[in-house]
Each structure stands twice: as structure tokens, then as C-alpha cells.
Amino acid sequence: MYRTIIVDDDFLVRSYLKQLDAWEKAGYEITADLRDGEEALGMIKEQPPDVIVTDISMPLMDGIDLIRKVREMGLSTYIIVLSCHDDFNYVKEAMRLGANEYVLKNSLDEDSLFEVLKNAEHHMDSMKKQNTDEERTKKLIRAGSQSLKIRFFNEILAGDMSLKEREERRKEAGIKGKYMNSAVVNMFIPGWMGIKDGQSPAETEQYAAGFIERLSKQLEMLLGEESCKAETISLGGGIFCCFLDLSDLSRSSVMKQKLTSVASACFQCCKEEPYDYDIGVSNICIGEGGIRQAYQQARETIKLSFYEDSDILYFDSQKAIGTKMPDCAQELLSHAREYAAGRREKEMKAEFGQVIDMCRELRTDPKIIFRWIRRLDTAVGTEHSQEELFKLTHVEQLKQIFEDYRKKIFLGVGKEVPESAGTQIRQAVQYIREHFKEQIGLQEVADAVGLNFAYLSYLFKQEMGIGFSGFLLELRVEYAKDLLKNTSYKIKDVALESGFNDYHYFSKAFKRLNGISPAEYRRRS
């Protein structure tokens, strides 16, 4: 239904028009009838209608002024003017201002109104299709322009162009700035890996395009005609760059002021987005190669958001990013295997904490820390994927890495293996630690290590000082204790997670080994 308002100071005219069946028959709904243009304008601002039917001669605000203001608002509402025979000069003015059709009041009846409404429908449908086609064309043009701009800046950053090629590419991409004095604002979504995993490639591309459009409008409001000197592009992976051309400015103070204003506008735009952004800002860099230098500075600065909580990080006020791990990191790598094998959790935790504290002090590049964690994984026999590591966006989250080690290495390991134990018993213990949550028995372990069932039972008791069943029970109960202390799992779920299929047996075994029930242990923890 086309939403329609009637504007006429004559109550009888409004009443007559509303009672005609042609509206409903043609697919129109009268949402309001109003006495003058001023009253109508307030409603139009709140909720623009599809169609306005207005008289010309009205008090306060006549139809001419109403049409003028509606068109000044940029609305494409279809306007039908009601007139009398002696209003023709006014009608001409109304049509000039943007009215779509006029109708003589004394000629309006069911048939003539229906014909007018069907013509209006045809016109509105045509305009809608034209607007859709124009918008699609504009989007294609913007997408093509954006691709050329991305290519231009990528080739500049790669240093692959001569000065002549650079000029040709710049003009081809429609870039106004010459970038002889340059600065860069780098915007990065630190949680991009998680966002990307939950979206299709088309959705991430659509978001990136929308963000660039929103940011461009923000910069247009700030810079006006000079907004063409600020080009914003997506470099992929949640990274967006605003390349600011300052070539026409000679005073460094003015350049700095412009850069600060642009960085603040970028921050305001990012703050309104559904995702968190980190923002790094370069110095003002001079000369043909300045734009590459500015990009490197902005990229390096944004890495410091791993340690800092500032809204905007400026290159000239930050400590340089560290390019190597502290010495204590290598020491932990050399001790890690020993700590894992000997269940020396406290020592490993202390050294891990020392490494993180030193990284915080040195502002070590997060990618270097992630590579070190991968080496530590290898040393202790665990694994963190590259995607898992890149989801860590702040130094405080590194505590979770040690929590992973605690669960994978130090929980559920049971009684320590004596140094005198042979290779086959060590293999048996390792198999039990890896499979204790499953319903395994001595036969499965014997098959895994290639020993006779009865001989493994004897050997296990001799070398471990505890029988197989006792070792497995203690290991499961130890793991259950950690779950009771550190999770909100129901006690029945704790039992299942720890390898106990029988809840009552779990409760009795737990109390026998610890002197209290699982529920009491949780209350005291």
C-alpha cells in the first residue's frame, strides 16, 4: 500500500476524498489528513509518505511553500496538486517546484481519481527502478575505483613503481593527492580472526566496503573539499588504512593539526562500529618514499595495542616495538620438557610469568611471542594453531596459554613416574594419561605397549609402587578435583568428564581418597 497524506484546509474536501473507494482499489492507504502545509511538514519530517495530495491555497503555509520544502529535503515523494480553475498560475509554479501532477477539484470522482492513482503508481515504480539501477551503477563504479586505489597503494608500499608509473597509476585511480608529504592512520580489528570464522567471504567483504563508505562520509564532514586528500582502503585481514596527503601544506604545525583531526575522526567512526578497533598513527613523512615510511610507522605503532589501552596510539609518543624475545624465554624452552615430565608446574608457571613480564617491559612484537609459544608447544608436546594465537589481542590473554598447559600437561597425570621405571612402563603411563577419560582397562594398555596382560600388571605394581587400577583411579579423581574447583559443571557431569560412568561409585571413591564428598570439596575450594 502506498502511504498517502491529504493536505487541505477545507474539512468537506478532506472528508469527500477520504470516502472514495478508488484509494483502496488502487492500493493506496490514507495515513493522515491535515489542515495546512505547516502541520503536514511536521508529519512528513517524522515519516515521509509515498504520496502527498495537497491544496494550493491554505493558511499558515500554502501548497507552494510545502512543495518547495519537501523538495529541499531531498524527498522523491509523489506530489499531486489540487486546484481550482482560477489557480492555474499557482499550478505552474507548483509544477516548476517539483509537483508531479495537478487535478481540478471539481473533476474528481471515483474513476478520475483511480486513473490519477494508477498513473502515479506507474511513475513511482519507474523511478524506483531507475534509482535502483543508478545505485547499482554507482556501486560498480565505486568498487572499480576502490580496486584501482588498492592497487596503487599496494604498489607504492611494495616499492615496485618508477615515478612516471606512479603518476600514471595515481591518475588512473582518480587519486587527487600526490603524497609527497604523507601520513597514515592504520585501523585494525584485533578480533578479526574470530569474526571471519563466523561470516562468509561475501559478508566480510560487504562489511569492509560499508565501513570504508561510512568513514569516507565522516572525513567529508571534517575536511570538506579537502576530503579528496584522504584515501581510505581495505588491505584485508581486518586492516584499514587512511592515507593522508599533506603535500599542499608547508608548516609542520598545520600538518600535525590536520593529522590529529583526521585520526580523531577515524576514532569516532570506529567507535560507532560493532567491532573493537585499534588505531595507530604515523608521523608526517616527507618526500617520494614518505608514504611507505608512514605506513611502516603506523603498522608498527598498532602492534603496541597488544600492551596499551589507549584509544589512539601515535608513533612519536610510543616506545619502539621489541624485535626479539627476552633471554629468559630461551631458558624456559630449555627447561620445558623437564618441567612437563617431572610435573613441576609451579616452576614452569613462575618462568612463564617472568617471560611475559619481560615481554611487556620490552614491548615485544606479538608475532615473535606467538612463534616462541609454538616452539614451547613442541617442547612440551602440545599445540596451539596459528588461528588460536592470532585471536590473542592483549598481553593479559597470554595467561590463558599457561592455563592450556596446566590442563594438558599438569592435570590428570597421576603419580609421578620414578626415574628407575623402564621404557614400557613409561609408555603405559603415557597411554593412560592420554586415555583416562575413556573406559580403558589393563588389557587395552597391555595391547598398546605390547606386553602380556598379567606381566604388565605385575611390572606396573613393581615399578610404580601402585597397581594399575589404583593409579587410574587417583588420576581420574585428581582431574575431577580440578573441575570441581575451576568450573561450574554439575557434579554428575564432572564424574562423566573424568572417566566415571557410575556417579555413585565416583562419590564413594572420591570420599575414600579425600575424606570429603565432591560437593563438600567444591564448597571448601
Secondary structure as UniProt FT lines:
FT   STRAND          2..7
FT   HELIX           11..18
FT   HELIX           22..26
FT   STRAND          28..34
FT   HELIX           37..46
FT   STRAND          51..55
FT   HELIX           63..72
FT   TURN            73..74
FT   STRAND          78..83
FT   HELIX           85..87
FT   HELIX           88..97
FT   STRAND          101..104
FT   HELIX           105..107
FT   HELIX           110..158
FT   HELIX           163..172
FT   TURN            173..174
FT   STRAND          181..188
FT   TURN            190..191
FT   HELIX           192..197
FT   HELIX           201..223
FT   HELIX           224..229
FT   STRAND          230..236
FT   TURN            237..238
FT   STRAND          239..245
FT   TURN            247..248
FT   HELIX           252..271
FT   STRAND          278..281
FT   STRAND          285..286
FT   TURN            288..289
FT   HELIX           290..303
FT   HELIX           304..306
FT   STRAND          313..314
FT   HELIX           315..317
FT   HELIX           327..341
FT   TURN            342..343
FT   HELIX           345..362
FT   HELIX           366..380
FT   HELIX           386..390
FT   HELIX           395..398
FT   HELIX           399..405
FT   HELIX           406..410
FT   TURN            419..420
FT   HELIX           423..435
FT   TURN            436..437
FT   HELIX           442..449
FT   HELIX           453..464
FT   HELIX           468..486
FT   HELIX           491..497
FT   TURN            498..499
FT   HELIX           503..514
FT   HELIX           518..524
//
